[in-house]
Amino acid sequence: MYINADLMMITRIFYQLYENAFKYIKKALAVSPKKSLYNRVIAYYYKMGLGVEKDLNKAIKHYEVAHEQGDVFSTFEIGMIYRES
């Protein structure tokens, strides 16, 4: 009984941390919209649903921007999303 309550509390804390991190990364992205790392991180948050609602279309969009900047990890992630679909 206590274990479930503790897990729920820890889950809420982590979700809040992800939400805050997402907000700061979005702000950084607004300053440098073509920065591949920021786009890759935002894409990962959307792909996994960390601090935001899971949205593969938005994830792909951000991965593609990072891919255009030469980010090979994003290229790989795009392929994995299409493979898993």
C-alpha positions in Angstrom: 0.0 0.0 0.0 2.8 2.5 0.9 4.8 1.4 -2.1 2.0 2.4 -4.5 1.7 5.8 -2.9 5.4 6.3 -3.0 5.5 5.3 -6.7 2.7 7.7 -7.5 4.5 10.6 -5.7 7.8 9.8 -7.4 6.0 9.7 -10.8 4.4 13.1 -10.2 7.8 14.6 -9.2 9.5 13.3 -12.3 6.6 14.4 -14.6 6.9 17.9 -13.1 10.7 17.9 -13.7 10.1 16.8 -17.3 7.5 19.6 -17.8 9.9 22.2 -16.5 12.8 20.9 -18.6 10.5 20.9 -21.6 9.6 24.6 -21.0 13.3 25.6 -20.8 14.3 23.7 -23.9 11.4 25.3 -25.8 12.7 28.7 -24.8 16.1 27.8 -26.0 14.7 26.6 -29.2 12.9 29.9 -29.7 16.2 31.7 -29.5 18.0 29.2 -31.8 15.3 27.4 -33.9 17.8 25.6 -36.1 19.9 24.2 -33.3 19.9 20.4 -33.9 20.4 19.4 -30.3 17.4 21.4 -29.1 15.2 20.0 -31.8 16.4 16.4 -31.0 15.7 16.8 -27.3 12.2 18.3 -28.0 11.5 15.4 -30.4 12.5 12.9 -27.8 10.2 14.4 -25.3 7.3 14.2 -27.8 8.2 10.7 -28.8 8.3 9.4 -25.2 5.6 11.7 -23.8 7.9 13.2 -21.2 6.2 16.3 -19.7 4.0 16.6 -22.8 1.4 14.5 -24.5 3.0 11.9 -26.7 2.9 13.1 -30.3 4.9 11.2 -33.0 4.0 13.8 -35.7 5.6 16.6 -33.7 8.5 14.3 -32.8 9.1 13.6 -36.5 8.9 17.3 -37.3 11.6 18.2 -34.8 13.8 15.2 -35.7 13.6 16.3 -39.4 14.8 19.8 -38.5 17.7 18.3 -36.6 18.3 15.9 -39.5 18.6 18.8 -41.9 21.3 20.2 -39.7 23.3 17.0 -40.1 22.3 15.3 -36.8 22.7 11.6 -37.5 21.0 10.5 -34.3 17.9 12.2 -35.5 18.1 10.5 -38.8 18.3 7.2 -36.9 15.3 8.1 -34.7 13.1 9.0 -37.8 13.9 5.6 -39.2 13.0 3.9 -35.9 9.7 5.7 -35.7 8.7 4.7 -39.2 9.9 1.1 -38.5 7.8 0.8 -35.4 4.7 2.3 -37.0 
